[in-house]
Amino acid sequence: MQLSVAEQSNHEITGLLYGQSNRVAISHLLTAVIIIVWYAKIIPLEHLLIWGAAVVFFVAARLALHRVFKRYNNSENNRLWMHALAGMTSLMACLYSFAFIYFTPLSEQQYVFSVGMAIIALSAVSTLLYSASVYIVLSFFIPITVPTTLYFLLAAGDIGTIFAVMLFFYSAIVLSLLKKVNEIFKKSVSLNFQYSQEIEKRKLIEKQLQDISRRDGLTGLFNRRYFDEVLDVEIGRAHRNHSPLCLVMFDIDYFKEYNDYYGHVAGDNCIISIAEIVEQLANRKGDLCARYRGEEFAIILPNIDITGALAFANKIQQHVQDKRLPHKASKLTTLQSVTVSVGVTNLVPFKKVKAKELIRAADEALYIAKREGRNRVHHKENNGLGHDLSN
Ligand SMILES: Nc1nc2c(ncn2[C@@H]2O[C@H](COP(=O)(O)OP(=O)(O)OP(=O)(O)O)[C@@H](O)[C@H]2O)c(=O)[nH]1
């Protein structure tokens, strides 16, 4: 299912929000310590420790939720994860509200005042941490401000009224700023997402263009330019690793007569059929098949010795013959079907050979196969060429 940019961006935002888990955990633990120390003079320690244990429990649950999120989140269940985070955030906020209401002696002005400061500090931090989502900010902001403010307004007399008015104005400022910051944040996430999608698309197009530039238009095999590039690289590798390398070149027999008899379109189809056979046979990692020119094909076989390459060449010749593609104009009158002649050569160990020398040797082997009657394989070692590497 294709998701919209907005949905993908929301998914990214949820990831960012969950990504704050460690910072959130540290903030809560530090705040809990400060609250316990602050109330220690007036509240029994066991009450404070029970409350502290509840904070630790929720922090651990929040971290566990983050782990589960990392494992199971995806763009489709994004809403669910947002609600889970909002639920967890609200519970933490309720825990603070509970502490402020339950622990604060209304007669002690400095405690009432300190609760106001604590709420401002906590809601400011949560606004910064969660500015990516108004929903999550509110899920912390509302449960931490509303119950405490109402309680102090109703129960704490003048100081409670001052407290409520102060928090009301503070909340109004924070929420209006939050809206702006959130819009900017969302826009930047969405732009960032579109930008990375654009880069991905470009990379894909570049890859496709590169692939097209390496392929032969008719058969889909690699083209000669790419073949020459790879042959150079493979020869270098074979020399470095002292590993074998063989080159197979083959050509359709009496193809001029085929074209003259069946026409060029049929000739093209014949070339495509031969390409399909070669592609099926040359299926080892590292094998590279190319249409070298016209009705001539070339195959690089790395890590294979001459015995293996000859077996492979015979397989090609045999498969083409067995395919029995009609060729009424073939001078191989007993068959009257499409056949190929194959030339094989191999790197001579410890002789540094250039690509064009290897190709010439394979071409000569192919020429001999033609001369000796076609529909056969000939091997020619590229002796005498190149220079000795043994000393
Ligand atoms: N249909 C078609 N014909 C092509 C293509 N490329 C080359 N040819 C033809 O292939 C023929 C090759 O002829 P030759 O080089 O004389 O070879 P041949 O007739 O196969 O003879 P031998 O190789 O000696 O058996 C020419 O007639 C080319 O025009 C192609 O892409 N499509």
The ligand as an ORCA input file, in Angstrom:
! r2SCAN-3c Opt
* xyz 0 1
  N      19.037     -9.837    -38.375
  C      20.218     -9.389    -37.983
  N      21.304     -9.684    -38.693
  C      22.505     -9.263    -38.275
  C      22.648     -8.526    -37.103
  N      23.962     -8.246    -36.936
  C      24.621     -8.816    -37.961
  N      23.754     -9.437    -38.777
  C      24.031    -10.139    -40.025
  O      24.774    -11.319    -39.753
  C      25.428    -11.673    -40.938
  C      26.780    -12.164    -40.610
  O      27.344    -12.656    -41.797
  P      28.777    -13.307    -41.874
  O      29.744    -12.467    -41.062
  O      29.103    -13.516    -43.306
  O      28.650    -14.637    -41.129
  P      27.768    -15.907    -41.425
  O      26.874    -15.722    -42.611
  O      27.106    -16.315    -40.157
  O      28.867    -16.976    -41.822
  P      29.699    -17.808    -40.848
  O      29.857    -17.018    -39.589
  O      31.005    -17.975    -41.546
  O      29.005    -19.081    -40.616
  C      25.422    -10.433    -41.836
  O      24.564    -10.697    -42.921
  C      24.881     -9.357    -40.970
  O      24.084     -8.432    -41.685
  C      21.464     -8.202    -36.367
  O      21.482     -7.544    -35.344
  N      20.281     -8.667    -36.838
*
